[in-house]
Amino acid sequence: MKKWLKDLFASKKRMQDDNGFPIVWDKSLISIYQFLLPYKDADKLPDTAQNLPDESHDDSKIKWAAGAMDGVMNHHSSSSEQACAEQILTLLRTITAQPTQQDIAKLYTLIKEQGTLSYIDELTEKMAKAEVNFNKLYEFVYWLLLNSPDREVIKFSIAMLGRFNTQQTELFLLFGMHEEFTLYSAVALQNTLSSPIEVENALLTLAKKVDGWGRIHLVERLAKNPSQEVKNWLLREGYKNSVMYEYLAYTCATAGDLQTALAQPSVDMALLVATGEMIEALIMGGPAEDMRDYDQGASVCLCYLAQLQKQPINDLNILRTLLAIRDFIVDEVDDSYPNWDQKIKITLTDTVNNLITQEHWLPLIQQSLQTNDKKQFGIAINLYDRLGFDAWPLRFEHQKYNDSSQWYNLMQTDDAQRVQETIQLAKQKYDFFSIATGPELVTGFGTTFQEHYVLDFILQDLHRFPGVGEDLIVVGLNSPVIRSRNLALNAIESWDRQLWSPELKHALKRLAKIEPNEDTKQRVMALLNSLGA
């Protein structure tokens, strides 16, 4: 990207926070810079620092994870707000010539309410050719960056500051620790650092401190021309992220040269575990390139299996990968997959089957089924299920005695008795009737809606069991969460009308009068009309 001025503000000395610009935001809010500053030397931000000062507390709105909205826009859509860019440019010309509270307030509101990603490229291109007082512009955006409590203003300020030929590495690294700003910090670091080595070191430092959309943005940049150090990191850690491994598996496998790494006489266990996870992500496919795009996919699987045969394997994650490879070859591989000829498929299948049928796997699974660790139990119980055993009783026992998350799986049965047992257990653990506070326009996302999530897992399958769980359906109809009310209606719609009790009919009639969501209300009215009510 072009830089506006070649040696403007070559000094790295920080300016004063106060440059005489009038404050036009809520003064009671702490600046995001001050909010993040205590964590500048941390390995990563703690959970307590994830909610920024401008975080909305409106539970009726869907909340995006940090950086998610920009991440989705950056990967799955493209837009350019030319009109917005023109408005901002006009205001910046005015402010850098003669700043007034009115103009700054107008600009601040515009930036705060408009998604930065939608206009920033258009703006910076126009800015390069504009007649603007760049000295004053630098002072202004620096002042905003250090003092604003609003995320979109911070994104704008990082993007603008990152177009000057002045290094603010520490500042960009600080903001980049929060996934909401990682993309903007990454671009700013690439623009302002003077050498490829400096850029790679800064991006790698930041990538190790984030694990969501920020990690995705950084890995995609690190993968362009990685050093051997970065290749090693990409193959063992870089692909891991809290969004979807599928976003980065192909990128890391290709940029890290996974085939060459696996072709060595021996490899470390960390690489084997990581390879298994990347293979599973490539098989799963999804939002990015997958096994269909990976020319070396078959040969990587061969090398992976060859390495597994050289040493004892006691990791259940690897068994999960072996089952995924087997099922992939049997169910999915066709002529559209490059380099997966019949000979390779037979070799892979035979090798996988030999590894899967080793006798030590079942005792390992059974041992892990006794753990209280939710993650380890989850891996073991899913493998137990895939090997053909009835996993439901073990899931039920684990849910009964642990703070587990087996509700969805417990409902995946055709046995009405098991469904009734699941409902009874859920009612012992949660006071569902306390959340039947009446219909509202609440989306029901977040940690405060645990009971609602459990209720939904049950409601979404009750359409298959007429007459079962009616009391929870009534709870669902009286839930403040829109999703729960609609799941309850799904069940009711599928039940024979003769099974509707007077209590259920009364709940529907009551909801018809007070339902605040128009679409849901129409569903209720249609059900009542089907009764002639």
ZAMARGU-4260 file (C-alpha; in steps of 0.2 Angstrom, whole numbers, plus 5000, padded with zeros to 4 digits):
<rodrens>
0) 5000/5000/5000 | 5006/5017/4996 | 5012/5028/5010 | 5006/5046/5010 | 5022/5055/5015
5) 5039/5048/5014 | 5048/5055/5029 | 5034/5064/5038 | 5036/5063/5057 | 5051/5052/5056
10) 5054/5054/5075 | 5045/5040/5085 | 5042/5052/5100 | 5024/5051/5105 | 5014/5067/5105
15) 5004/5074/5120 | 4987/5066/5122 | 4979/5084/5123 | 4981/5093/5106 | 4967/5105/5110
20) 4953/5095/5101 | 4936/5096/5109 | 4930/5080/5117 | 4914/5074/5108 | 4911/5058/5116
25) 4904/5052/5133 | 4918/5057/5145 | 4912/5045/5158 | 4919/5031/5148 | 4937/5026/5149
30) 4947/5026/5133 | 4951/5010/5124 | 4969/5014/5125 | 4969/5016/5144 | 4958/5000/5145
35) 4970/4990/5136 | 4986/4997/5143 | 4988/4987/5159 | 4990/4971/5147 | 5003/4977/5136
40) 5016/4964/5142 | 5003/4950/5144 | 5004/4934/5134 | 4986/4937/5129 | 4971/4947/5135
45) 4962/4940/5150 | 4943/4936/5148 | 4939/4952/5158 | 4947/4963/5145 | 4937/4956/5131
50) 4922/4967/5133 | 4927/4985/5127 | 4921/5001/5136 | 4908/5003/5122 | 4901/4986/5123
55) 4882/4985/5121 | 4872/4978/5136 | 4856/4976/5125 | 4852/4957/5126 | 4839/4959/5112
60) 4853/4962/5099 | 4864/4948/5092 | 4882/4951/5098 | 4897/4947/5087 | 4912/4940/5094
65) 4927/4951/5094 | 4933/4954/5076 | 4919/4943/5069 | 4909/4955/5059 | 4925/4962/5050
70) 4932/4945/5048 | 4916/4939/5039 | 4915/4954/5028 | 4934/4953/5024 | 4932/4934/5019
75) 4915/4933/5012 | 4909/4949/5005 | 4915/4965/4998 | 4908/4983/4998 | 4914/5000/4996
80) 4905/5015/5004 | 4911/5029/4992 | 4898/5041/4998 | 4904/5039/5016 | 4922/5040/5011
85) 4918/5057/5003 | 4909/5063/5018 | 4924/5059/5030 | 4936/5066/5018 | 4927/5083/5017
90) 4926/5084/5036 | 4944/5079/5038 | 4949/5093/5026 | 4939/5105/5037 | 4945/5099/5053
95) 4963/5099/5049 | 4961/5117/5043 | 4951/5124/5057 | 4944/5111/5070 | 4927/5115/5078
100) 4917/5105/5090 | 4903/5104/5078 | 4913/5096/5063 | 4922/5084/5075 | 4906/5079/5082
105) 4899/5076/5065 | 4914/5066/5060 | 4914/5056/5076 | 4896/5051/5074 | 4899/5046/5056
110) 4914/5035/5060 | 4906/5028/5075 | 4890/5022/5066 | 4898/5016/5050 | 4908/5000/5049
115) 4926/5005/5046 | 4930/4991/5034 | 4916/4996/5022 | 4925/5013/5017 | 4943/5013/5023
120) 4951/5007/5007 | 4941/5020/4997 | 4945/5034/5009 | 4964/5030/5010 | 4965/5030/4991
125) 4956/5047/4990 | 4967/5054/5005 | 4983/5051/4995 | 4978/5063/4982 | 4969/5075/4993
130) 4974/5093/4999 | 4975/5090/5017 | 4986/5097/5031 | 4994/5080/5035 | 5003/5087/5050
135) 4987/5091/5058 | 4979/5075/5052 | 4992/5065/5061 | 4989/5075/5077 | 4971/5072/5076
140) 4970/5053/5072 | 4984/5050/5085 | 4973/5060/5098 | 4958/5050/5093 | 4968/5034/5095
145) 4974/5038/5113 | 4957/5045/5119 | 4942/5037/5111 | 4931/5024/5120 | 4923/5019/5104
150) 4929/5004/5093 | 4925/5010/5076 | 4934/5026/5079 | 4949/5016/5085 | 4949/5006/5069
155) 4948/5021/5059 | 4962/5029/5069 | 4974/5014/5067 | 4970/5013/5049 | 4974/5031/5046
160) 4990/5031/5057 | 4996/5016/5048 | 4997/5026/5032 | 5011/5037/5039 | 5029/5033/5037
165) 5031/5033/5056 | 5033/5018/5067 | 5021/5015/5081 | 5024/4997/5084 | 5021/4996/5102
170) 5005/5005/5100 | 4999/4994/5086 | 5004/4978/5095 | 4994/4984/5110 | 4978/4987/5101
175) 4981/4972/5090 | 4980/4961/5106 | 4961/4963/5105 | 4953/4953/5091 | 4942/4968/5087
180) 4958/4978/5081 | 4970/4964/5075 | 4966/4966/5057 | 4969/4985/5057 | 4985/4983/5067
185) 4992/4970/5056 | 4990/4981/5041 | 4997/4996/5050 | 5012/4986/5055 | 5015/4980/5037
190) 5014/4998/5031 | 5025/5006/5044 | 5039/4993/5048 | 5055/4995/5037 | 5060/4977/5033
195) 5051/4961/5030 | 5060/4953/5045 | 5053/4966/5056 | 5036/4964/5049 | 5036/4945/5051
200) 5043/4946/5069 | 5029/4959/5074 | 5015/4949/5065 | 5021/4932/5073 | 5022/4941/5091
205) 5004/4947/5089 | 4998/4930/5081 | 5004/4921/5097 | 4993/4933/5108 | 4976/4930/5099
210) 4966/4915/5094 | 4951/4921/5085 | 4948/4931/5069 | 4964/4940/5073 | 4974/4924/5072
215) 4966/4921/5055 | 4971/4938/5048 | 4988/4937/5054 | 4992/4919/5048 | 4986/4923/5031
220) 4999/4937/5031 | 5013/4927/5038 | 5010/4913/5025 | 5015/4924/5011 | 5033/4921/5012
225) 5037/4913/5029 | 5054/4910/5036 | 5058/4892/5043 | 5054/4898/5060 | 5036/4903/5055
230) 5034/4888/5044 | 5037/4877/5060 | 5025/4888/5070 | 5012/4887/5056 | 5012/4868/5056
235) 5011/4866/5075 | 5001/4881/5081 | 4997/4893/5068 | 4981/4884/5061 | 4973/4883/5078
240) 4960/4896/5081 | 4943/4898/5090 | 4933/4901/5075 | 4936/4886/5063 | 4951/4876/5060
245) 4945/4875/5042 | 4949/4893/5039 | 4968/4890/5041 | 4971/4872/5038 | 4975/4873/5020
250) 4985/4889/5022 | 4996/4882/5035 | 4998/4865/5027 | 5004/4873/5010 | 5014/4888/5017
255) 5022/4877/5030 | 5026/4864/5017 | 5018/4850/5027 | 5023/4836/5015 | 5041/4840/5017
260) 5040/4841/5036 | 5032/4824/5036 | 5044/4816/5024 | 5059/4817/5037 | 5065/4801/5045
265) 5056/4805/5061 | 5045/4819/5067 | 5040/4825/5084 | 5023/4821/5092 | 5017/4839/5091
270) 5018/4839/5072 | 5009/4822/5071 | 4995/4829/5082 | 4994/4845/5073 | 4994/4836/5056
275) 4979/4825/5061 | 4969/4841/5066 | 4973/4849/5049 | 4969/4834/5040 | 4952/4833/5049
280) 4949/4851/5045 | 4953/4849/5026 | 4942/4834/5026 | 4928/4843/5034 | 4929/4858/5022
285) 4919/4874/5023 | 4923/4892/5022 | 4941/4890/5014 | 4951/4879/5003 | 4949/4860/5008
290) 4955/4843/5003 | 4948/4845/4986 | 4960/4860/4983 | 4975/4852/4991 | 4985/4843/4978
295) 4997/4835/4991 | 4982/4829/5001 | 4984/4810/4997 | 5003/4810/4999 | 5002/4820/5015
300) 4990/4806/5022 | 5002/4793/5016 | 5017/4801/5025 | 5006/4804/5041 | 5001/4786/5042
305) 5019/4780/5039 | 5025/4791/5053 | 5012/4784/5065 | 5018/4766/5061 | 5035/4770/5067
310) 5030/4774/5086 | 5017/4769/5099 | 5002/4780/5098 | 4991/4783/5113 | 4982/4799/5108
315) 4963/4797/5105 | 4964/4813/5094 | 4974/4802/5082 | 4961/4788/5082 | 4948/4801/5078
320) 4959/4807/5063 | 4961/4789/5057 | 4942/4786/5057 | 4940/4803/5048 | 4952/4797/5034
325) 4944/4780/5032 | 4926/4788/5031 | 4932/4801/5019 | 4940/4788/5007 | 4924/4777/5008
330) 4911/4791/5007 | 4918/4806/4998 | 4934/4803/4987 | 4929/4803/4969 | 4938/4808/4952
335) 4936/4827/4957 | 4950/4825/4970 | 4967/4827/4964 | 4980/4813/4965 | 4968/4801/4974
340) 4970/4786/4962 | 4964/4769/4966 | 4981/4762/4972 | 4983/4776/4984 | 4965/4774/4991
345) 4968/4755/4994 | 4985/4758/5002 | 4978/4772/5014 | 4962/4761/5018 | 4973/4746/5022
350) 4985/4756/5033 | 4971/4765/5042 | 4961/4749/5046 | 4977/4741/5053 | 4980/4756/5064
355) 4961/4757/5070 | 4960/4739/5074 | 4974/4739/5086 | 4968/4732/5103 | 4974/4746/5114
360) 4962/4759/5108 | 4946/4752/5117 | 4955/4752/5134 | 4961/4770/5131 | 4943/4775/5127
365) 4936/4767/5142 | 4949/4775/5153 | 4945/4792/5146 | 4926/4789/5149 | 4929/4789/5168
370) 4936/4807/5168 | 4927/4822/5174 | 4936/4832/5161 | 4922/4838/5148 | 4934/4839/5133
375) 4942/4822/5136 | 4926/4814/5139 | 4918/4822/5124 | 4932/4815/5113 | 4931/4797/5121
380) 4912/4796/5120 | 4911/4801/5102 | 4924/4788/5097 | 4914/4775/5108 | 4899/4780/5098
385) 4908/4779/5081 | 4915/4762/5085 | 4897/4756/5086 | 4894/4755/5105 | 4878/4762/5113
390) 4885/4778/5121 | 4868/4785/5127 | 4869/4777/5145 | 4887/4784/5148 | 4882/4801/5141
395) 4867/4801/5153 | 4878/4796/5168 | 4891/4809/5164 | 4878/4823/5162 | 4870/4817/5179
400) 4885/4819/5189 | 4895/4833/5180 | 4893/4850/5174 | 4893/4843/5156 | 4885/4848/5139
405) 4878/4831/5133 | 4860/4838/5131 | 4860/4838/5112 | 4867/4821/5111 | 4855/4814/5124
410) 4840/4820/5113 | 4847/4811/5098 | 4837/4795/5101 | 4821/4787/5095 | 4818/4780/5112
415) 4804/4790/5120 | 4808/4783/5137 | 4826/4790/5136 | 4819/4806/5131 | 4808/4807/5146
420) 4823/4802/5157 | 4833/4816/5149 | 4819/4829/5152 | 4817/4823/5170 | 4836/4825/5173
425) 4836/4842/5165 | 4822/4848/5177 | 4832/4841/5192 | 4846/4852/5187 | 4838/4868/5181
430) 4823/4878/5187 | 4815/4880/5170 | 4799/4888/5176 | 4809/4903/5183 | 4814/4908/5166
435) 4796/4908/5159 | 4794/4926/5162 | 4784/4930/5147 | 4788/4934/5128 | 4801/4948/5124
440) 4812/4952/5109 | 4827/4944/5117 | 4839/4934/5106 | 4846/4924/5121 | 4865/4923/5117
445) 4878/4923/5130 | 4883/4915/5147 | 4868/4921/5156 | 4856/4911/5145 | 4862/4893/5150
450) 4845/4887/5155 | 4838/4893/5139 | 4851/4884/5129 | 4847/4867/5138 | 4828/4870/5136
455) 4831/4873/5117 | 4841/4857/5115 | 4826/4848/5122 | 4812/4858/5113 | 4820/4856/5096
460) 4817/4837/5096 | 4800/4836/5104 | 4791/4836/5088 | 4797/4818/5086 | 4789/4813/5102
465) 4770/4818/5103 | 4764/4821/5120 | 4781/4821/5128 | 4787/4836/5138 | 4772/4847/5136
470) 4776/4856/5152 | 4793/4862/5145 | 4784/4867/5129 | 4773/4878/5139 | 4789/4885/5147
475) 4796/4888/5130 | 4780/4898/5125 | 4782/4909/5140 | 4801/4912/5137 | 4808/4929/5134
480) 4819/4921/5120 | 4811/4922/5103 | 4821/4906/5098 | 4813/4896/5112 | 4796/4901/5108
485) 4798/4896/5090 | 4805/4879/5094 | 4790/4876/5106 | 4779/4880/5091 | 4788/4868/5080
490) 4784/4854/5092 | 4766/4859/5094 | 4763/4860/5075 | 4769/4842/5072 | 4758/4835/5086
495) 4740/4828/5083 | 4728/4842/5089 | 4719/4829/5100 | 4735/4828/5111 | 4734/4847/5115
500) 4729/4849/5133 | 4718/4863/5140 | 4734/4870/5148 | 4743/4870/5131 | 4728/4878/5122
505) 4727/4892/5136 | 4746/4896/5134 | 4744/4898/5115 | 4729/4909/5117 | 4738/4920/5130
510) 4753/4921/5118 | 4742/4926/5104 | 4738/4942/5114 | 4755/4947/5120 | 4768/4940/5107
515) 4779/4955/5102 | 4787/4947/5087 | 4775/4948/5072 | 4781/4932/5063 | 4779/4922/5079
520) 4762/4929/5082 | 4756/4924/5065 | 4762/4906/5068 | 4752/4906/5085 | 4737/4913/5076
525) 4738/4900/5062 | 4739/4886/5076 | 4723/4893/5085 | 4714/4894/5068 | 4718/4876/5065
530) 4708/4872/5080 | 4694/4884/5076 | 4698/4894/5091
</rodrens>
